[in-house]
């Protein structure tokens, strides 16, 4: 099991999304599409970044929680509602 995406809860991130020494990983989430280090820069402000994650998450939910914006098929038995529990319950 990899790291958990802080936006949508997808549990298969290959690297930590952000570190203080390196910044963003530049990995793109297969589920919600955010790119760490690009989409979430927020001027280096941690509170602004958390708000950006919250807004990105809400937009993804409002748009129907579509895997990869419909470009590819989701993993077998993928459940976006179950996936969100990885972050919303913490």
N, C-alpha and C positions, 0 to 999 in steps of 0.2 A: 504494500500500500504506500502511495506517495503522500505528498503534502496536500492539504485541503485548500482549494481556492476560496479566498475570503469573500468573494462576491456571490457565488452561486453554490458553494459547498461541494463541488465536484472533487472527489478524493483521489485524483490521479495526477497531481502536479509533480513533475520530475524534480524540480528544485524549489527552494523557498521562494515565494513570489518577490520578496524584497529583503535585503539585508542592509544594515547601516553602512557597511564597508563597500559594498558593490552597487547598491541601488536595486533597480528592478531586474528580474531575470530575463525579460523579453520573451518569455513563454506566452503563447496565446492559448486561452482556455478553449478547449474543444466544445464545451457546453454553452457558455454565455458569450464568448468571443472577446473578452477583455484581454489586453496585452499589458502585462506588468512591465513597468519601465517606460511605457509609452502612453497608454490610455489613462494611467493612474499617477502621473507625475505630481500634480497638485502643488507645484512650487515647493516641494519638500515639506509641506505642512501636514503633519500626521492627522490632525483633526479634519482638515479639508479632504485628505485622502479617504478617511472613513466615511465622510459624507458622500464623496464620489462613488465609493463602493455601494453605499445604500441606494443612491439614485440609479446606478447601473443595474443593481439587483431588481429594483422596482420596475424599471423599464423592461428588463428581461421577463419578469413575471407578467406585466401588463401586455406584452407581446405574445404571451402564450407559452413561455418557457420552451421555445423551439430549440432543439439540439443543433448546434453549428449553423444557426440561421437557415436551416433547411438544406444546406449544401451536401451534407453527408448523412448517412444513417446512424442513429444512436446505437450504443452498445446493447446487446440483448438484455432484456428485462430492466432497462434504464427507467428510473422513475425520478423526475425532477422534484417532486414533492418530498420523496425520501431523501434525496440529495440535499435539499435545503435544510433538512433537520441537522445536518453536520455543522451548520453555522448558527442557525436560529435558536437552537437549544443551548448554545454555549454562552 
